[in-house]
């Protein structure tokens, strides 16, 4: 069956950044002034109109409760009052926005508390726990719009905080940088440089390569992936390269397959990328093969094969994804109760089938799933109101 979403995981953040028609009190500058006043022992009223999302070592504070329905536990973000983090400098906070549904102008912040050992947060027994974003992603009920909104906020906050950690020094002159504009950018403190630095986004193309004549799709397996996990090809865009060129180059480099037409599908922010890349933007495409003999670059992939549509259809088993989501949500619940000290391992995030399937593909939280599912269901796009289309700017060169 096709899993329909209004938007990809980590997209459609419900918090709104300031714009000309916003309440001036919730603008980044005004909100930061109020936060500074409170943290320095001044205006206590500021605490009532601000909420803070703490992170520790890249993990967001969450809390979980058992649902009264059969859907299993549900997690929500562990927002706290600024009073809980009063010992942290205001310059360490990053502005996330305000909730357009709230009439009292509540402003939302994120802060890294990794070095604040005296803070009593998420140590077990208080119903809160620090959980990594990838685990929260898999534990999220993708049919719940509110839960998907919480995930998008966590992804945005985590990406900003990670960027702050990796941009402590100016890349031009090496001088320390300072947070400005309520943490939404940074600036070199060298008076003769003053270089402005903006949050980093790394563009990635991800493509489902299709053999139209034989009704097959090219899927790859990486050694670091879960056993039996097959997915789309993907790669970073190089400087001076168009999106179509990146699709064709990456496919040729990794599998020796030549690609002709490139058709845009959709895009997804991906703040759970590996390495020192705090936020990637995944741009998804269908790519139509002109050659079909595969020669795998073993430095990039463990294997790549053509898969028939019906075989891939069997891997898109809704019950398996639902079971994995509920199992992971239960483990998040255990973490928040302090009953499980370790974070969830990659093995725990495998599809939880009672019988081993020959293959499976990434879950509904990943754009790869929707590229594959759209093709399997003969072009029915699984992202609501996002139909694959040939853009004039993405035409075959």
Secondary structure by P-SEA (a helix, b strand, c coil): cbbbbccccccccccccccccccccccaaaaaaaaaaaaacccccccccbbbbbbcccbbbbbbbbbccccccccccccccccccccccccccccccccccccccccccccccccccccccccccccbbbbcaaaaaaacccccaaaaaaaaaaaaaaaaaaaaaacccccccccbbbbcccccbbbbccccccccccbbbbbbbbbbccccccbbbbbbbcccccccbbbbbcccccccccaaaaaaaaaaacccccccbbbbcbbbbbccccccccbbbbbbbbbbbcccbbbbccccccbbbbbcaaaaaaaccaaaaaaaaaaaaaaaaaaaacccccccccccccccccccccccccccccaaaaaaaaaaacccccccccccccccccccc
